[in-house]
């Protein structure tokens, strides 16, 4: 089995680990699709940047972005 990329975030004082399913660039912005606890039934997506060695996540705001993310998810499901 391949090693999976992970990252950790602290939410409400609790550290959680997330598994990255896919990272990609769209319109010169970086995005990731990820899941918690390696459980792919709950999948999340966000824009991200790494600044000063720290991961920052940002909400996806437009329908155009979500449509592209959906197309990526569809392609993942076909593999």
C-alpha positions in Angstrom: 0.0 0.0 0.0 1.3 3.5 -0.8 2.1 5.9 1.9 -0.5 8.6 2.2 0.2 12.2 2.7 -1.3 13.6 5.9 -1.6 16.8 7.8 -2.8 17.8 11.2 -5.1 20.6 12.3 -6.2 21.7 15.7 -9.9 22.4 15.9 -11.5 23.4 19.2 -8.3 22.4 21.0 -8.4 18.9 19.5 -5.7 17.8 17.1 -7.1 15.9 14.1 -5.2 14.0 11.3 -6.4 14.3 7.7 -5.4 12.2 4.7 -4.8 13.9 1.4 -6.6 12.3 -1.6 -5.6 14.7 -4.3 -3.7 18.0 -4.7 -4.0 20.1 -7.8 -3.8 23.6 -9.2 -6.7 25.4 -10.9 -6.6 29.1 -12.1 -3.1 29.5 -10.4 -4.5 28.5 -7.0 -3.7 25.3 -5.1 -6.4 23.0 -3.9 -6.7 19.7 -2.0 -9.3 17.0 -1.5 -8.9 15.2 1.8 -10.6 13.0 4.3 -10.4 12.4 8.1 -9.2 9.2 9.6 -8.5 7.7 6.1 -12.4 7.4 5.8 -13.3 8.3 2.3 -17.0 8.5 2.9 -16.6 12.1 4.2 -14.6 14.0 1.7 -13.6 17.7 2.0 -12.0 20.2 -0.3 -10.2 23.5 0.2 -7.8 26.0 -1.3 -4.5 25.9 0.4 -1.1 27.6 0.7 2.0 26.8 2.6 3.4 30.0 4.2 6.3 30.0 6.6 6.2 26.2 6.7 2.6 26.3 7.9 -0.4 25.0 6.0 -3.3 27.4 5.6 -6.7 26.2 4.3 -9.3 28.5 2.7 -12.9 28.0 1.8 -13.8 27.3 -1.8 -16.1 30.2 -2.6 -17.4 30.1 -6.2 -19.6 27.7 -8.2 -16.9 27.6 -10.9 -14.3 26.3 -8.3 -16.8 23.7 -6.9 -17.6 22.5 -10.4 -13.9 21.9 -11.1 -13.5 20.1 -7.8 -16.5 17.9 -8.6 -14.9 17.0 -12.0 -11.7 16.0 -10.2 -13.8 13.8 -7.7 -15.6 12.2 -10.6 -12.2 11.3 -12.2 -10.9 9.9 -8.9 -14.0 7.7 -8.7 -13.3 6.2 -12.1 -9.8 5.1 -11.2 
